[in-house]
């Protein structure tokens, strides 16, 4: 089946009990056994749940992976993946990553004996120079949050396989509609399902997709042992959103490209970050490995913080809010919002300056969005 069909029909559908077309919400903590030692496939919802299973199977098929796992939040998914490592292991991470990911690595996992090196992943020499005898994992985002940098997956995978490193990608920004990293050899795919997969700003969730039996068994064990799984109703909301993912992503991209083209010509905009623009340094790589460029546009505004604050306060359609990927357009200031937990010196080194604004371009009429940005800039 093709992508749009998988999004609607993957998993155990229609439901076997009564033929329900909509996936039922199995809002239960436990399941009755047929006899001692014999269940109907489920015993306790932390371990597995029928509603969650349909979501997990759907995401796994959309990504082209071995198995999928749904978590309470995107950070719960990431924290679970980090438990694949042991004290003394070293991780090479992209430097311009989501602020919450940076906080998990820098302020939590280091206390458990993990070591991290943050750097740009656009150079073979730079990556290989950072590899140590104890390096176990390469962590990346493409497009990255919030600078929309593009990582060459073929390059990263080639280096990782040479040095026997586990590769993990946060595919939240692209979604499996625009990018399927497993096709390029990535080992684990992580999502904040809060964003594009759900698409309606009404739930938080996360997901991990595996590519081998070993990784599948280890993630399943950790999900159960740590209790980081998603709740049935949350899974149902994400499933409902996924059914329209393809349609939504096409519109997000169309609107984002229109907004990016408007911003790059505006005299009060210093620089625009969007991989769909030919001027973007990662444009050719994105064209090669992605089906589209996504719905997030970042830009630097001229005039300093006073102008930035005035701009944000004048927006009428774009809401000033964190997160992204919903039907409604959002604007945020990474330095004080999504990346506030990142050390200021790290933000500066990664290129995330105080004049940067990140837009989650929604599904409204593109002309209305441009008019809103125009009046706020003026």
C-alpha positions as CSV (number, residue, x, y, z in Angstrom):
1,X,0.0,0.0,0.0
2,X,1.0,3.6,-0.6
3,X,1.5,6.2,2.1
4,X,-1.9,7.7,2.2
5,X,-3.6,4.2,2.3
6,X,-1.2,3.0,5.1
7,X,-2.1,6.0,7.2
8,X,-5.7,5.0,7.2
9,X,-5.6,1.2,7.1
10,X,-2.5,0.0,8.9
11,X,-2.7,-2.1,12.0
12,X,-5.5,-4.3,13.2
13,X,-8.4,-2.5,11.4
14,X,-11.4,-2.8,11.4
15,X,-11.5,-3.9,15.0
16,X,-12.1,-7.7,15.4
17,X,-14.5,-7.5,18.3
18,X,-17.4,-5.7,16.5
19,X,-16.0,-4.5,13.2
20,X,-15.5,-0.9,14.3
21,X,-14.1,1.2,11.5
22,X,-12.8,3.8,13.9
23,X,-10.1,2.3,16.2
24,X,-11.7,1.7,19.6
25,X,-10.2,3.3,22.7
26,X,-9.3,0.4,25.0
27,X,-9.4,2.6,28.1
28,X,-8.5,-0.2,30.5
29,X,-5.5,-0.8,32.8
30,X,-5.8,-4.6,32.7
31,X,-7.2,-7.5,30.7
32,X,-8.9,-10.8,31.8
33,X,-7.0,-14.0,31.3
34,X,-8.7,-17.0,29.7
35,X,-7.0,-19.2,32.2
36,X,-3.8,-19.1,34.3
37,X,-0.9,-18.3,32.0
38,X,-3.1,-17.8,29.0
39,X,-4.3,-14.3,27.8
40,X,-5.9,-13.0,24.7
41,X,-2.7,-11.2,23.8
42,X,-2.9,-8.4,26.3
43,X,-2.6,-8.4,30.1
44,X,-1.6,-5.0,31.3
45,X,-1.7,-1.7,29.4
46,X,1.7,-0.5,30.4
47,X,3.1,-3.5,28.6
48,X,0.8,-3.4,25.6
49,X,-2.6,-2.0,24.7
50,X,-4.8,-2.7,21.5
51,X,-5.3,1.0,20.8
52,X,-1.6,1.7,21.2
53,X,-0.7,-1.3,19.1
54,X,-2.6,0.1,16.1
55,X,-0.8,3.4,16.4
56,X,2.6,1.7,16.8
57,X,2.0,-0.5,13.8
58,X,0.9,2.5,11.7
59,X,3.9,4.6,12.5
60,X,6.3,1.6,11.9
61,X,4.7,1.0,8.4
62,X,4.9,4.7,7.5
63,X,8.6,4.8,8.4
64,X,9.3,1.5,6.8
65,X,10.7,0.0,10.1
66,X,10.6,-3.2,12.0
67,X,8.4,-2.2,14.9
68,X,6.9,1.0,16.4
69,X,6.5,2.0,20.1
70,X,4.3,4.9,21.4
71,X,5.4,7.0,24.4
72,X,3.7,9.5,26.7
73,X,5.8,12.4,25.2
74,X,8.5,13.0,22.7
75,X,10.9,13.4,25.6
76,X,9.8,10.1,27.1
77,X,10.7,8.4,23.8
78,X,14.1,10.1,23.8
79,X,14.8,9.2,27.4
80,X,13.9,5.6,26.7
81,X,16.3,5.5,23.8
82,X,19.1,6.9,25.9
83,X,18.7,3.9,28.3
84,X,20.1,1.7,25.5
85,X,23.5,3.2,26.6
86,X,25.6,2.5,29.6
87,X,27.8,4.5,32.0
88,X,30.9,5.6,30.2
89,X,29.4,5.6,26.7
90,X,30.0,8.7,24.4
91,X,27.4,10.2,22.1
92,X,28.0,12.6,19.2
93,X,25.0,14.9,18.9
94,X,24.1,17.6,16.4
95,X,24.6,21.0,18.0
96,X,21.4,22.7,16.8
97,X,18.9,20.3,18.3
98,X,15.6,20.9,20.2
99,X,16.3,22.6,23.5
100,X,14.5,19.8,25.5
101,X,16.8,17.2,23.9
102,X,19.9,19.3,24.8
103,X,18.6,19.6,28.4
104,X,18.1,15.8,28.6
105,X,21.6,15.2,27.4
106,X,23.5,18.0,29.1
107,X,21.6,18.2,32.5
108,X,20.3,14.7,33.0
109,X,22.1,11.9,31.2
110,X,25.6,13.3,32.0
111,X,24.8,12.7,35.7
112,X,24.4,9.0,34.8
113,X,27.9,8.9,33.3
114,X,27.1,9.5,29.6
115,X,29.4,11.8,27.7
116,X,28.3,14.1,24.9
117,X,30.0,16.0,22.1
118,X,27.9,18.6,20.2
119,X,28.9,19.6,16.7
120,X,27.7,20.4,13.2
121,X,27.3,17.1,11.2
122,X,28.0,18.7,7.8
123,X,31.7,17.5,7.7
124,X,33.1,14.0,7.4
125,X,36.4,15.2,8.9
126,X,34.7,16.9,11.9
127,X,32.5,13.9,12.7
128,X,35.3,11.3,12.5
129,X,37.7,13.5,14.5
130,X,35.1,13.5,17.3
131,X,34.8,9.7,17.4
132,X,36.4,8.1,20.5
133,X,36.9,4.5,21.5
134,X,33.8,4.8,23.7
135,X,31.6,6.5,21.1
136,X,28.4,4.4,20.7
137,X,25.7,6.7,19.2
138,X,25.2,9.5,16.6
139,X,22.1,11.6,17.3
140,X,20.8,14.0,14.6
141,X,17.8,16.0,13.4
142,X,17.1,17.0,9.8
143,X,15.7,19.5,9.2
144,X,17.1,20.7,12.5
145,X,15.3,22.7,15.2
146,X,15.3,25.7,14.8
147,X,17.8,26.4,12.1
148,X,16.5,23.9,9.5
149,X,19.9,22.6,8.8
150,X,20.1,19.5,6.6
151,X,22.2,16.5,7.4
152,X,23.4,14.2,4.6
153,X,22.1,10.9,5.8
154,X,24.2,8.8,3.4
155,X,27.3,10.4,4.8
156,X,26.4,10.0,8.4
157,X,25.3,6.4,8.0
158,X,28.5,5.5,6.1
159,X,30.6,6.9,8.9
160,X,28.5,5.2,11.6
161,X,28.7,1.8,10.0
162,X,32.5,2.2,9.6
163,X,32.8,2.8,13.3
164,X,29.9,0.5,14.4
165,X,27.8,3.4,15.9
166,X,24.1,3.4,16.5
167,X,22.3,6.1,14.5
168,X,19.3,7.9,15.9
169,X,17.3,10.6,14.1
170,X,14.5,12.8,15.3
171,X,12.2,12.9,12.3
172,X,9.6,15.2,13.8
173,X,10.1,18.2,11.5
174,X,10.0,16.2,8.2
175,X,7.5,13.5,9.3
176,X,7.6,10.2,7.4
177,X,5.7,11.8,4.6
178,X,8.7,14.0,3.6
179,X,11.5,11.8,4.8
180,X,12.0,8.1,5.5
181,X,15.4,7.9,7.2
182,X,15.4,4.1,7.5
183,X,15.7,3.9,3.7
184,X,19.1,5.5,4.1
185,X,20.3,3.1,6.8
186,X,19.3,5.0,10.0
187,X,18.9,2.5,13.0
188,X,16.3,4.3,15.1
189,X,13.7,7.0,14.3
190,X,12.3,9.1,17.0
191,X,9.2,11.4,16.8
192,X,7.4,13.9,18.9
193,X,3.9,12.8,17.8
194,X,2.7,16.0,19.4
195,X,3.6,17.7,16.3
196,X,2.8,16.8,12.7
197,X,1.7,13.2,13.3
198,X,-1.1,14.4,15.5
199,X,-1.4,17.8,13.8
200,X,-4.1,19.4,16.0
201,X,-2.3,20.7,19.1
202,X,-4.5,18.6,21.4
203,X,-2.2,15.9,22.7
204,X,1.4,15.2,23.6
205,X,3.1,12.0,22.6
206,X,6.3,10.3,21.3
207,X,7.3,7.4,19.2
208,X,10.3,5.2,18.3
209,X,10.6,3.0,15.2
210,X,13.2,0.2,15.2
211,X,15.0,-1.6,12.4
212,X,16.1,-4.9,13.9
213,X,14.9,-7.7,16.2
214,X,17.5,-6.8,18.8
215,X,16.5,-3.1,19.0
216,X,12.8,-4.1,19.0
217,X,13.3,-6.3,22.0
218,X,15.4,-3.8,23.9
219,X,13.0,-0.9,23.3
220,X,10.0,-3.0,24.2
221,X,11.7,-4.1,27.5
222,X,12.6,-0.5,28.3
223,X,9.2,0.9,27.6
224,X,7.7,-1.7,29.9
225,X,10.4,-1.4,32.6
226,X,10.4,2.4,32.6
227,X,6.7,2.9,32.2
228,X,7.1,5.6,29.5
229,X,4.3,4.3,27.3
230,X,1.5,6.4,25.8
231,X,-2.1,6.3,27.2
232,X,-4.9,4.8,25.0
233,X,-6.9,8.0,24.5
234,X,-3.7,9.9,23.5
235,X,-2.9,7.1,21.0
236,X,-6.4,7.4,19.6
237,X,-6.0,11.2,19.0
238,X,-2.6,10.7,17.3
239,X,-4.1,7.9,15.1
240,X,-7.0,10.2,14.1
241,X,-4.5,12.9,13.1
242,X,-2.3,10.5,11.1
243,X,-5.2,9.7,8.8
244,X,-4.9,13.2,7.2
245,X,-1.1,13.5,7.5
246,X,-0.4,13.4,3.8
247,X,-3.0,16.1,2.9
248,X,-1.8,18.3,5.8
249,X,1.9,18.0,5.0
250,X,1.3,19.1,1.4
251,X,-0.5,22.2,2.5
252,X,2.0,23.0,5.3
253,X,4.8,22.9,2.7
254,X,2.9,25.1,0.1
255,X,2.2,27.7,2.8
256,X,5.7,27.6,4.2
257,X,7.3,28.1,0.8
258,X,5.0,31.1,0.2
259,X,5.9,32.6,3.6
260,X,9.7,31.9,3.1
261,X,9.6,33.6,-0.3
262,X,7.8,36.6,1.1
263,X,10.3,36.9,4.1
264,X,13.4,36.7,2.0
265,X,12.4,39.8,0.0
266,X,11.3,41.9,3.0
267,X,13.7,44.7,3.9
268,X,13.3,44.2,7.7
269,X,14.3,40.5,7.5
270,X,18.0,39.8,7.8
271,X,18.1,36.1,6.9
272,X,15.6,33.2,6.2
273,X,16.1,29.6,7.0
274,X,14.0,27.2,4.9
275,X,15.4,24.2,2.9
276,X,12.9,24.8,0.1
277,X,14.8,27.9,-0.9
278,X,17.5,27.5,-3.5
279,X,19.7,29.8,-1.3
280,X,19.6,27.4,1.6
281,X,23.0,25.6,2.0
282,X,21.3,22.2,2.4
283,X,18.8,22.7,-0.5
284,X,20.4,20.2,-2.8
285,X,20.8,17.5,-0.2
286,X,17.2,18.0,0.9
287,X,16.1,17.7,-2.7
288,X,17.9,14.4,-2.9
289,X,16.7,12.7,0.2
290,X,13.4,14.4,1.0
291,X,10.0,14.3,-0.8
292,X,9.3,17.9,0.4
293,X,10.7,20.6,2.7
294,X,8.2,20.8,5.6
295,X,6.2,23.5,7.3
296,X,8.7,25.3,9.5
297,X,10.3,28.6,8.5
298,X,12.8,30.4,10.7
299,X,14.2,33.9,10.1
300,X,16.3,36.6,11.7
301,X,14.7,40.0,12.1
302,X,16.5,43.3,11.9
303,X,16.3,46.0,14.6
304,X,17.2,44.0,17.7
305,X,15.1,42.6,20.6
306,X,12.8,45.7,20.7
307,X,11.8,45.2,17.1
308,X,11.4,41.5,17.6
309,X,9.1,41.9,20.6
310,X,7.1,44.5,18.8
311,X,6.7,42.1,15.8
312,X,5.6,39.2,18.0
313,X,3.1,41.3,19.9
314,X,1.4,42.6,16.6
315,X,0.8,39.2,15.1
316,X,-2.9,38.4,14.8
317,X,-3.1,35.0,13.1
318,X,0.2,33.6,14.2
319,X,-0.2,32.8,18.0
320,X,2.9,33.3,20.2
321,X,3.3,29.7,21.4
322,X,5.8,26.9,21.6
323,X,5.4,23.6,19.7
324,X,4.6,23.2,16.0
325,X,2.9,21.1,13.4
326,X,-0.7,22.0,14.2
327,X,-3.4,23.4,11.8
328,X,-3.0,26.8,13.4
329,X,0.1,28.9,12.7
330,X,2.5,29.6,15.5
331,X,5.4,32.0,16.1
332,X,8.0,31.6,18.8
333,X,11.3,33.0,20.0
334,X,13.7,30.1,20.5
335,X,16.1,31.9,22.8
336,X,13.4,32.5,25.4
337,X,11.1,29.7,24.6
338,X,11.9,26.3,23.0
339,X,15.7,26.7,23.5
340,X,15.7,28.6,26.8
341,X,17.1,25.5,28.5
342,X,20.2,25.6,26.2
343,X,23.2,27.4,27.5
344,X,23.6,30.8,25.9
345,X,27.1,30.1,24.8
346,X,25.9,26.8,23.2
347,X,23.1,28.7,21.4
348,X,25.6,31.2,20.1
349,X,28.0,28.5,18.9
350,X,25.2,26.7,17.1
351,X,24.0,29.9,15.4
352,X,20.8,30.3,17.4
353,X,20.9,34.0,18.1
354,X,18.5,36.3,19.9
355,X,17.1,37.7,16.7
356,X,15.8,34.3,15.5
357,X,12.1,33.6,15.2
358,X,10.7,30.2,14.3
359,X,7.3,29.9,12.5
360,X,5.2,26.9,12.4
361,X,3.3,27.6,9.2
362,X,-0.2,26.2,9.5
363,X,-3.1,25.4,7.2
364,X,-4.7,28.8,6.9
365,X,-4.9,30.7,3.6
366,X,-1.3,31.6,2.6
367,X,-2.3,35.2,1.6
368,X,-3.8,35.8,5.1
369,X,-0.6,34.5,6.7
370,X,1.6,36.8,4.6
371,X,-0.7,39.8,5.3
372,X,-0.4,39.1,9.0
373,X,3.4,38.9,8.8
374,X,3.5,42.0,6.7
375,X,1.5,44.2,9.0
376,X,3.5,42.9,12.0
377,X,6.8,43.7,10.3
378,X,5.6,47.2,9.4
